[in-house]
Amino acid sequence: MFIIASVGMDNFSEDKVRKIILAGADALRYSFSHGLIENTIARIKSGIKVIDELNSSAKIIVNLPSNQVRLAGPTLPRLVKENEEIMLKSAGACSLDGDCIYVHAAELGNKVYINQIATIDHGKIALQITEIINNETVRARVLNEGAVQANIDINLPHGADDEQFLSRCKEVLAKLEEISPDYLAVPFVSPAINEQIKTLSDFSWQPKIIARIENRAAIENLEKICQDNFYNLILLNRGKLGLEMPFERLGIFQKEAIKTIKKYKKQVIISSQILEGTIHNYIPLRSDILDLTNIVLDGADGIMLCNETALGSRPAYTLSVARKIILEAEKYKQTLYCKM
């Protein structure tokens, strides 16, 4: 099983990248979902430099931007408390000041409904819409404490504007031609949008293409995606899938999706919240251990570590933990085959 380590956007040093590779990462993953394109390109080049210096076989994986809606403000982290009432506003409606939470979504009031539950930062904070004040402004009640700030995602039924999304993808693809990453992870937004994505570049550097399964359209079209020769691998983004379906269904969906993907002879990667317990704990959470063990036993070909390496202060430790669990699970799996 191969391990992908996500590299964070906040001045991730060459020394940390070096430790990640030496700890056993098979690939480094960089995302264009937020931040300046030029800054992400610079971080990728820095990672390539470290790989070359170590004479490593580690690969570079690049995420095309998501069409996820993100917060535009506040710029600095703001703590929100349970049962607090907050105002959400479209970012273009006014200057980013005052006590409001600003969202990169035009006519926000037309995109939500009363009593809707919206989540922030992959579900870490939940809000209940209580009042639609006008087309640009809504009131919400905070259901659990947490911190909000610019650039983190907010889960709304309508994603980002399609034209803006495709324009950013095209800009990113033009920049990628000079560095030729080994893998390109493409979000599956809808059949029509993804057909347009295929025309944005000639992909002359011949990357292996990863289809990111992370919304309802991707779930419904999974078999068609597996049959599409444009995609070489399939990635199940559990962070977003857990918000796109009843959470109690996610475990069953993961198992069934792995079977479907393997039926079409494609490799499958599991992403998000795999070993997040190691960000703060020396001994991994028992649920994390069991989760990764089952991922191996279910037949996944790889895992993608996200916050564990992108935000955690000791990414190399997380990788060493992952390697130990994977090795034990693979040894057990081998004994099962021998008994058959």
For each residue, the residues with C-beta under 8 A, 3 or more apart:
1: 296 300 301 302 303 326 330
2: 26 27 301 302
3: 24 25 26 27 302 303 305 319 322 323 326
4: 25 26 27 28 29 61 269 271 302 303 304 305
5: 20 25 27 28 29 305 309 315 319
6: 28 29 30 31 304 305 306 307 308 309 310
7: 12 17 20 28 29 30 43 47 309 310
8: 12 309 310 311
9: 12 31 34 35 39 40 43 310
10:
11:
12: 7 8 9 16 17 43 310
13: 16 17
14: 17 18 46 49 50
15: 18 19
16: 12 13 19 20 315
17: 7 12 13 14 20 21 28 46 47 50
18: 14 15 21 22 50 53 54
19: 15 16 22 23 315 316
20: 5 7 16 17 23 25 28 309 315 316 319
21: 17 18 25 28 50 51 54 56 58
22: 18 19 54 316
23: 19 20 315 316 317 319 320 323
24: 3 319 320 322 323
25: 3 4 5 20 21 28 58 309 319
26: 2 3 4 57 58 59 302
27: 2 3 4 5 58 59 60 61 182 183
28: 4 5 6 7 17 20 21 25 47 51 58 59 60 61
29: 4 5 6 7 61 62 63 185 304
30: 6 7 40 43 44 47 60 61 62 63
31: 6 9 34 40 62 63 65
32: 35 37 40 62 63 64 65 168 172
33: 63 65 66 68
34: 9 31 65 70 151
35: 9 32 39 40 151
36: 39 40
37: 32 40 41 171 172 175
38: 41 42 175
39: 9 35 36 42 43
40: 9 30 31 32 35 36 37 43 44
41: 37 38 44 45 175 179
42: 38 39 45 46
43: 7 9 12 30 39 40 46 47
44: 30 40 41 47 48 60 62 179 181
45: 41 42 48 49 179
46: 14 17 42 43 49 50
47: 7 17 28 30 43 44 50 51 60
48: 44 45 51 52 60 179
49: 14 45 46 52 53
50: 14 17 18 21 46 47 53 54 56
51: 21 28 47 48 54 56 58 60
52: 48 49 55
53: 18 49 50
54: 18 21 22 50 51 58
55: 52
56: 21 50 51
57: 26
58: 21 25 26 27 28 51 54
59: 26 27 28 182 183
60: 27 28 30 44 47 48 51 179 181 182 183
61: 4 27 28 29 30 181 182 183 184 185 210
62: 29 30 31 32 44 172 176 181 183 184 185 207
63: 29 30 31 32 33 66 185 212
64: 32 169 172 173 184 185 186 187 197
65: 31 32 33 34 165 168 169 172 187
66: 33 63 153 187 214 240
67: 159 160 162 165 187 189 193
68: 33 153 155 159 160 240
69: 103 104 105 153 154 155 156 158 159 160
70: 34 103 104 150 151 152 153 154
71: 101 102 103 104 120 148 149 150 151 152 153 154
72: 91 96 102 103 104 150
73: 91 96 100 101 102 149 150
74: 77 78 96 101 102 148 149 150
75: 96 149 150
76: 149
77: 74 147 148 149
78: 74 101 147 148 149
79: 145 146 147
80: 84 86 125 142 145 146 147 148
81: 84 142 145
82: 142 143 144 145
83: 141 142
84: 80 81 141 142
85: 130 139 140 141 142
86: 80 99 100 101 127 139 140 141 142
87: 99 100 101 133 137 138 139 140
88: 100 101 102 103 108 127 137 138 139 140
89: 93 94 100 101 102 103 108 136 137
90: 93 102 103 105 106 107 108 135 136 137
91: 72 73 96 102 103 104 105
92: 106
93: 89 90 136 137
94: 89 97 136
95:
96: 72 73 74 75 91 102
97: 94
98:
99: 86 87
100: 73 86 87 88 89 137
101: 71 73 74 78 86 87 88 89 148
102: 71 72 73 74 88 89 90 91 96 150
103: 69 70 71 72 88 89 90 91 108 154 156
104: 69 70 71 72 91 160
105: 69 90 91 108 111 156 158 160
106: 90 92 161
107: 90 110 111 135 136
108: 88 89 90 103 105 111 112 135 136 137 138
109: 112 132 133 134 135 136 137 138
110: 107 135
111: 105 107 108 156 157 158
112: 108 109 116 118 129 132 138 156 157
113: 116 129 132
114: 129 130 131 132
115: 128 129 130
116: 112 113 128 129
117: 126 127 128 129 143
118: 112 126 127 128 129 140 154 155 156
119: 122 123 124 125 126 127 154 155 243
120: 71 124 125 126 127 146 148 152 153 154 155
121: 124 125 146 148 152 153
122: 119 153 239 240 242 243 272 273
123: 119 126 155 239 242 243
124: 119 120 121 146
125: 80 119 120 121 142 143 144 145 146 148
126: 117 118 119 120 123 142 143 144
127: 86 88 117 118 119 120 140 141 142 143
128: 115 116 117 118 140 141 143
129: 112 113 114 115 116 117 118 132 138 139 140
130: 85 114 115 139 140 141
131: 114 138 139
132: 109 112 113 114 129 138 139
133: 87 109 137 138 139
134: 109 137
135: 90 107 108 109 110
136: 89 90 93 94 107 108 109
137: 87 88 89 90 93 100 108 109 133 134
138: 87 88 108 109 112 129 131 132 133
139: 85 86 87 88 129 130 131 132 133
140: 85 86 87 88 118 127 128 129 130
141: 83 84 85 86 127 128 130
142: 80 81 82 83 84 85 86 125 126 127 145 146
143: 82 117 125 126 127 128
144: 82 125 126
145: 79 80 81 82 125 142
146: 79 80 120 121 124 125 142
147: 77 78 79 80
148: 71 74 77 78 80 101 120 121 125 152
149: 71 73 74 75 76 77 78 152
150: 70 71 72 73 74 75 102
151: 34 35 70 71
152: 70 71 120 121 148 149
153: 66 68 69 70 71 120 121 122
154: 69 70 71 103 118 119 120
155: 68 69 118 119 120 123 240 243
156: 69 103 105 111 112 118 159
157: 111 112
158: 69 105 111
159: 67 68 69 156 165 189 215
160: 67 68 69 104 105 164 165
161: 106 164 165
162: 67 165 166 189 193
163: 166 167
164: 160 161 167 168
165: 65 67 159 160 161 162 168 169 189 193
166: 162 163 169 170 193 196 197 200
167: 163 164 170 171
168: 32 65 164 165 171 172
169: 64 65 165 166 172 173 197 200
170: 166 167 173 174 200 201
171: 37 167 168 174 175
172: 32 37 62 64 65 168 169 175 176
173: 64 169 170 176 177 200 201
174: 170 171 177 201
175: 37 38 41 171 172 178 179
176: 62 172 173 179 180 181 184 201 205
177: 173 174 180 201 204 205
178: 175
179: 41 44 45 48 60 175 176
180: 176 177 205 207
181: 44 60 61 62 176 184 205 207
182: 27 59 60 61 207 208
183: 27 59 60 61 62 207 208 209 210 233
184: 61 62 64 176 181 203 207 208 209 210
185: 29 61 62 63 64 210 212 235
186: 64 194 197 209 210 211 212 231
187: 64 65 66 67 212 214 215
188: 194 211 212 213 214 215 217 218 221 225
189: 67 159 162 165 193 194 197 215 217
190: 193 194 217
191: 194 195 217 221 224
192: 195 196
193: 67 162 165 166 189 190 196 197
194: 186 188 189 190 191 197 198
195: 191 192 198 199
196: 166 192 193 199 200
197: 64 166 169 186 189 193 194 200
198: 194 195 230
199: 195 196
200: 166 169 170 173 196 197
201: 170 173 174 176 177 204
202:
203: 184 206 207 209
204: 177 201
205: 176 177 180 181
206: 203
207: 62 180 181 182 183 184 203
208: 182 183 184 232 233
209: 183 184 186 203 230 231 232 233
210: 61 183 184 185 186 231 232 233 234 235 269
211: 186 188 218 225 228 231 233 234 235
212: 63 185 186 187 188 218 235 237
213: 188 218 219 222 225 234 235 236 237 241 257
214: 66 187 188 218 237 239 240 241 244
215: 159 187 188 189 218 219 240 241 244
216: 219 220 244 245
217: 188 189 190 191 220 221
218: 188 211 212 213 214 215 221 222 225
219: 213 215 216 222 241 244 245 253
220: 216 217
221: 188 191 217 218 224 225
222: 213 218 219 225 226 234 257 260 261
223: 226 227 260 264
224: 191 221 227 228
225: 188 211 213 218 221 222 228 231 234
226: 222 223 231 234 260 261 263 264 266
227: 223 224 264
228: 211 224 225 231
229:
230: 198 209
231: 186 209 210 211 225 226 228 234 266
232: 208 209 210 266 267
233: 183 208 209 210 211 266 267 268 269 301
234: 210 211 213 222 225 226 231 257 261 266 267 268 269
235: 185 210 211 212 213 268 269 270 271 304
236: 213 241 254 257 258 268 269 270 271
237: 212 213 214 240 241 271 272
238: 241 242 250 254 270 271 272 273
239: 122 123 214 242 243 271 272 273 306
240: 66 68 122 155 214 215 237 243 244 272
241: 213 214 215 219 236 237 238 244 245 250 253
242: 122 123 238 239 245 247 250 272
243: 119 122 123 155 239 240
244: 214 215 216 219 240 241
245: 216 219 241 242 249 250 253
246: 249
247: 242 250
248: 251
249: 245 246 252 253
250: 238 241 242 245 247 253 254
251: 248 254 255
252: 249 255 256
253: 219 241 245 249 250 256 257
254: 236 238 250 251 257 258 270 298
255: 251 252 258 259 298
256: 252 253 259 260
257: 213 222 234 236 253 254 260 261 268
258: 236 254 255 261 262 268 298 299 300
259: 255 256 262 263 299
260: 222 223 226 256 257 263 264
261: 222 226 234 257 258 264 266 267 268
262: 258 259 265 266 268 299
263: 226 259 260
264: 223 226 227 260 261
265: 262
266: 226 231 232 233 234 261 262
267: 232 233 234 261 301 302
268: 233 234 235 236 257 258 261 262 299 300 301 302
269: 4 210 233 234 235 236 300 301 302 303 304
270: 235 236 238 254 274 295 300 302 303 304
271: 4 235 236 237 238 239 274 303 304 306
272: 122 237 238 239 240 242 304 306
273: 122 238 239 276 306 307
274: 270 271 288 291 292 295 303 304 305 308 322
275: 278 284 288 292 305 308 318 321 322
276: 273 279 285 288 307 308
277: 280 281 284 285 287 288
278: 275 281 284 288 308 312 314 317 318 321
279: 276 307 308 311 312 313 318
280: 277
281: 277 278 284 285
282:
283:
284: 275 277 278 281 288 289 321 325
285: 276 277 281 288 289
286: 289 290
287: 277 290 291
288: 274 275 276 277 278 284 285 291 292
289: 284 285 286 292 293 325
290: 286 287 293 294
291: 274 287 288 294 295
292: 274 275 288 289 295 296 303 322 325 326 329
293: 289 290 296 297 325 328 329
294: 290 291 297 298
295: 270 274 291 292 298 300 303
296: 1 292 293 300 325 326 329 330 333
297: 293 294 329 332 333
298: 254 255 258 294 295
299: 258 259 262 268
300: 1 258 268 269 270 295 296 303
301: 1 2 233 267 268 269
302: 1 2 3 4 26 267 268 269 270
303: 1 3 4 269 270 271 274 292 295 300 322
304: 4 6 29 235 269 270 271 272 274
305: 3 4 5 6 274 275 308 309 310 315 318 319 322
306: 6 239 271 272 273 309 310
307: 6 273 276 279 310 311 312
308: 6 274 275 276 278 279 305 311 312 315 318
309: 5 6 7 8 20 25 305 306 312 315 318 319
310: 6 7 8 9 12 305 306 307 315
311: 8 279 307 308
312: 278 279 307 308 309 315 318
313: 279
314: 278 317 318
315: 5 16 19 20 23 305 308 309 310 312 318 319
316: 19 20 22 23 319 320
317: 23 278 314 320 321
318: 275 278 279 305 308 309 312 314 315 321 322
319: 3 5 20 23 24 25 305 309 315 316 322 323
320: 23 24 316 317 323 324
321: 275 278 284 317 318 324 325
322: 3 24 274 275 292 303 305 318 319 325 326
323: 3 23 24 319 320 326 327
324: 320 321 327 328
325: 284 289 292 293 296 321 322 328 329
326: 1 3 292 296 322 323 329 330
327: 323 324 330 331
328: 293 324 325 331 332
329: 292 293 296 297 325 326 332 333
330: 1 296 326 327 333 334
331: 327 328 334 335
332: 297 328 329 335 336
333: 296 297 329 330 336 337
334: 330 331 337 338
335: 331 332 338 339
336: 332 333 339 340
337: 333 334 340
338: 334 335
339: 335 336
340: 336 337
